[in-house]
Amino acid sequence: MDLAALRAKTPDHWKLATAIRVLAIDAVQAANSGHPGMPMGMADVATVLFRNHLKFDAKAPNWADRDRFVLSAGHGSMLLYALLHLTGYEQATLEEVKNFRQWGARMAGHPEYGHLEGVETTTGPLGQGISTAVGMAIAEKSMAARFGKKLVDHKIWVIAGDGCLMEGISQEAIGLAGKQELDNLIVLWDNNNITIDGRVTVSDVTDQKARFAASGWDVLSCDGHDAEDIDRALTAAKKAKRPVLVDCKTLIGFGSPNKADSYAVHGAPLGDAEIKLTREAYGWEHGPFVIPADIKAEWEAIGAKGAAERAEWEARLAALPAGKRAEFERQMARGVAPKLAGAIRAFKKAQSEAAPKVATRKASEMVLAAVNPVVPETIGGSADLTGSNLTKTSDIEDFMPGNHKGRYMRYGIREHAMAAAMNGMYLHGGVRPYGGTFFCFTDYARGAMRLSSLMGVPTVYVMTHDSIGLGEDGPTHQPVEHLAICRATPNTWTFRPADVIETAEAWELALSSERTPSVLALSRQNLPTLRTKHEAKNLTAKGAYVIAEAEGKRQAILMATGSEVEIALKARALLQAEAIGTRVVSMPCMELFAAQDEAYRKRILPAGGVRVAVEAAIRQPWDRWLLGERGMERKAGFVGMEGFGASAPAERLYAEFGITPEAIAAKVKSLL
Ligand SMILES: Cc1ncc(C[n+]2csc(CCOP(=O)(O)OP(=O)(O)O)c2C)c(N)n1
């Protein structure tokens, strides 16, 4: 690559792009860790993008109609941080750049949502960014359809590397984007043919361009170091009628005389000697972290060029009728729908009187039928299990090309991309996503579910068929460890409601949550309404509560969730018949119970007597409530699963695995 020729061809561009490169090099060197190669290689593409195409205003990082920029190749975080610093984002100070990757720094190892304005989503787990961006593109289309293009008309730009494209989730995501003809989504592929192990070709021969084309994308190419060629490709990409992949041919570690185009520059500091040589190659005469004032000023002008457009947009927003404007602002700010609480209360009142015997997945559908009409920002969906998850209500239509007012996503058999897209919808603003699959297949969605928790994105996961209670489909479909996994994940509410009332309460909490995602583990089998006396208060909000008090002297406490609460209540009847006073505690959400003060927890789980937990899943999460919290090992027992399930009708499985009222009663008596 002839650096001198490139420099001579577009000298202004060269200075701007080199400023990114040297900041990345210096920050990685100072931190003694990080990934300089990718920022060095993609600085030219990023410079053209920010300079000529990206709609943004560095002084208003949260402007609703800004273009979104997602650095899917999150290891190249210094590319993003350098851009935010240079263009003048207030939080992205030079001090922060110098503090890259250190304790308390906004500029974390990989870009983290919520740490630094301008970081639109957390990336680093490869493939997540590009898939999250698909959700942002869907949200943009939805908002544009609901509020008009004068208010919502922007693009989602992604930089993705070979690693992002090799991850399986990327195929799920691009398939979804292609089908939806998301012409607001442009992916810039850092095609440098290098990963950590060496050349991409040591592990992959995929024709990426053919793959994207086969999935319904337009595909363009450019020389990723030639500013004019990049600009030509990006200009064309904006006019496409489908999502676009731009193949940007680049060199990793561009400009480093001894390390460019090799894996050596992917994830290690260049070292002082090589930095010196690289600076010389760039013709950059300034010391570490020094950006000459004229170059910084030029970058800040780029950061400010969207200000006028933003002012015009603000004026259009201000000119809206007050009601419409308030609704737009509420949805973008992710405020709770004002009619949600009332709808849930009315629903609970009606259902506690009607007392239906329905599966909690069906109960969830009934709740959604009450909620969707009054919460216009929900977008539901399922990974091809709509009739099983019962996630579609009759008032909402499919989201599809030509009907972006539709609020139901046909995600296809793409659990992982569904979860990532839901994160993206929420992060974009204006949408509260929920989506379903079988609880067992949370495994397939897990990478993105973890990011919901890490980012504090209150996605709602509607996970039906929550135990051996699903019956004949057998152990491949019967979750046993999944409740434990969800409960082990920080910042996750795992709800397992026992009846239609608890299901409504769980939905209310999930749709009011500001920072915590919810997993609703819902039954396939019918369950009776247990709460037949209406209480306006949301009892599920406490995580656990006494659903049946002991008569006479209390000798035992049964704790259960979901479908096992009914079984525990039957066990209680057997025990009470033998004058063994037994309390039953329903525990629909362990995390919320753990968050209550000790006085409340002690009231629900006082010391003394026998404790038995009942759940058709593994014991692990119950130990705290059995052994801790005033419990005693010799007085504690568990009735549930020890291994995988089996294929048979549900009733037979419960009998064979010993999750019955009789077995529970026997367990209690053996511990008395
Ligand atoms: C899901 C996931 N797996 C593995 C990694 C570790 N990892 C970080 S970067 C990388 C290689 C990425 O190659 P590429 O996208 O081509 O980046 P480049 O070498 O061009 O910087 C790997 C395997 C990761 N961050 N995420």
PDBQT file of the ligand as one rigid body, heavy atoms in Angstrom, charges set to zero:
ROOT
HETATM    1  C1  LIG A 701     -18.327 -14.311  20.798  1.00  0.00    +0.000 C 
HETATM    2  C2  LIG A 701     -16.873 -13.976  20.820  1.00  0.00    +0.000 A 
HETATM    3  N1  LIG A 701     -15.980 -14.952  20.604  1.00  0.00    +0.000 NA
HETATM    4  C3  LIG A 701     -14.668 -14.702  20.666  1.00  0.00    +0.000 A 
HETATM    5  C4  LIG A 701     -14.207 -13.448  20.944  1.00  0.00    +0.000 A 
HETATM    6  C5  LIG A 701     -12.716 -13.173  21.058  1.00  0.00    +0.000 C 
HETATM    7  N2  LIG A 701     -12.263 -12.388  19.892  1.00  0.00    +0.000 N 
HETATM    8  C6  LIG A 701     -12.150 -11.068  19.950  1.00  0.00    +0.000 A 
HETATM    9  S1  LIG A 701     -11.667 -10.403  18.492  1.00  0.00    +0.000 SA
HETATM   10  C7  LIG A 701     -11.579 -11.921  17.776  1.00  0.00    +0.000 A 
HETATM   11  C8  LIG A 701     -11.173 -12.048  16.330  1.00  0.00    +0.000 C 
HETATM   12  C9  LIG A 701     -11.975 -11.154  15.493  1.00  0.00    +0.000 C 
HETATM   13  O1  LIG A 701     -11.487 -11.105  14.198  1.00  0.00    +0.000 OA
HETATM   14  P1  LIG A 701     -11.928  -9.881  13.292  1.00  0.00    +0.000 P 
HETATM   15  O2  LIG A 701     -13.342  -9.581  13.463  1.00  0.00    +0.000 OA
HETATM   16  O3  LIG A 701     -11.460 -10.172  11.920  1.00  0.00    +0.000 OA
HETATM   17  O4  LIG A 701     -11.158  -8.674  13.925  1.00  0.00    +0.000 OA
HETATM   18  P2  LIG A 701      -9.743  -8.094  13.489  1.00  0.00    +0.000 P 
HETATM   19  O5  LIG A 701      -8.739  -9.159  13.681  1.00  0.00    +0.000 OA
HETATM   20  O6  LIG A 701      -9.871  -7.694  12.076  1.00  0.00    +0.000 OA
HETATM   21  O7  LIG A 701      -9.534  -6.947  14.432  1.00  0.00    +0.000 OA
HETATM   22  C10 LIG A 701     -11.936 -12.912  18.672  1.00  0.00    +0.000 A 
HETATM   23  C11 LIG A 701     -11.967 -14.349  18.339  1.00  0.00    +0.000 C 
HETATM   24  C12 LIG A 701     -15.172 -12.458  21.160  1.00  0.00    +0.000 A 
HETATM   25  N3  LIG A 701     -14.837 -11.215  21.456  1.00  0.00    +0.000 N 
HETATM   26  N4  LIG A 701     -16.489 -12.742  21.069  1.00  0.00    +0.000 NA
ENDROOT
TORSDOF 0
